[in-house]
Amino acid sequence: MADEKEVARVIATPAAVELIDKLRAEHGAVLFHQSGGCCDGSAPMMFPQAEFMVGSSDVKLGTIAGAPFYMSNSQFEYWQHTQLIIDVVPGNGGMFSLERPSGLRFLTRSRLFEDDENAWLAKHPVARADA
């Protein structure tokens, strides 16, 4: 039951974890920010932590494979009832995302939370990035 264990807002597939680990070995500490649909569509973008400034309107959804995962609060309003599942598929990543030269790209899949999961999440709100 969800009351007994934490409900993750974001998780990663084994393939995504493998790529995250590889990119962390190359670039050091990394983070994700779910793109809001501008230049590269709505995609999970990976950046070196030291080179990306998380905004005061961003929320932290969780951590995948040791990498914090953020999105804007306004975008979270649309996605709050879904678990994000970060996967990897062949292709080019976002223009500024670290995986771009790898021939792979991160992709967000999702599923709706069940009622008991939503109840747990309501008791455990996301943290604002500036908190």
N, C-alpha and C positions, 0 to 999 in steps of 0.2 A: 504494500500500500504506500502511496506517495507521502503520507504523513510520517512514515518511519524512515524515509531516506530522501536525500536531496534530489530535486528534479533539476537537471541541467538544461539551461536555456540554449546552449550551443554544445555540440559534440563534433567529433571528427572521425572519419572512416580510417581504417588502417593505412590506406594509400595516402591519405592526407597527412597523417601523422608521420609517415616515412618522409614525405617531401618537406614538411615543417622541420623535422630533425636535420635533414640535409642542408636546408637553407640556413638554419640556426648555426650549424657548424661552419658555414661559409661567411655569415654576416654578423654573428653574435646575437644578442638579445633582439627578438622581433615581436611585433604585435600585428593584429588584424584590425582593420576597420571596414565594416560593410559599406561599400560605396552606395551612395544615394541615387545613382542612375544618371549621372552627368556624362562625362566623356566615355567611360568604360561600362556603361550600363549599371545594373545592380549586381555587383560582384564583390566577393570578399577580397580585399587587397591587403597584402603583407608588406610591412615596412620595417626598417631598422628602428628599434625603440628610440634611439638617440636622435633620429632624423624626422620623427613625426610628432607633432604637437596635438595631443588629444584636446578637443575643445570643451569648453564649460557646459555645452549643451549635449555632450556625448554621454552615453551610459555604458557601463561595463556589463556585458552579458555573462561573462565567465572567462575561463581559460581553457584552451585546447592545446595539448602537447606542450605545455609550459608557456604558451603565447597568449597574452591577454587579448580579448575580443571585444571590440567596441562598435557602436553604431549611434547615429544621432537620435536624440530623444524623439524628435518628430517622426522619424522612420520607425522607431520602436513602437510607437502608438499603433502602427499598422501590423507589426510582426509579433506583438506581445503574446498572442495566443498560439504561437507556433514554436516548435523546437527547430533550431537551425542545425542542419547536418552538413558539415563542410566536407566536400569530396574533391577528388582530382580527376580531370578528364584531359585527353589530348587537346592541344590548342595553345594559343598565345594568351598569356595572362594580361591583366590590365597594364596599360602603358608604363605606370610607375611601380607596379607590384613586383616584388623580388623574384617571383617564379617565372617571369616572362621569358628569359632565355632558356629555360629548361625544356621547352616543348610541351609543357603541361600547364594547366591553369586550375586554380581553385574554383569551385562551383558550390553555390549554396542550394541545398535541397531543403525541404521542410516537411513537417507533419504537424497536424493540430494536436495540442495537448488534450488529454482526456480530463473529465470533470475533476477527478481527485488530484490530478497534477495541477490544474488551474487553482484549486483550493490551496494547495501547498504554496504555489507561486504567489498568491495574493497575500500570504503571510510573510513572504520573503521578497520584497521589492528589489529591483535592480539598483545598483549604486551609481550615482552621478560621477562622472570622471573627475569633477573638481572637489569631491567630498573626501 
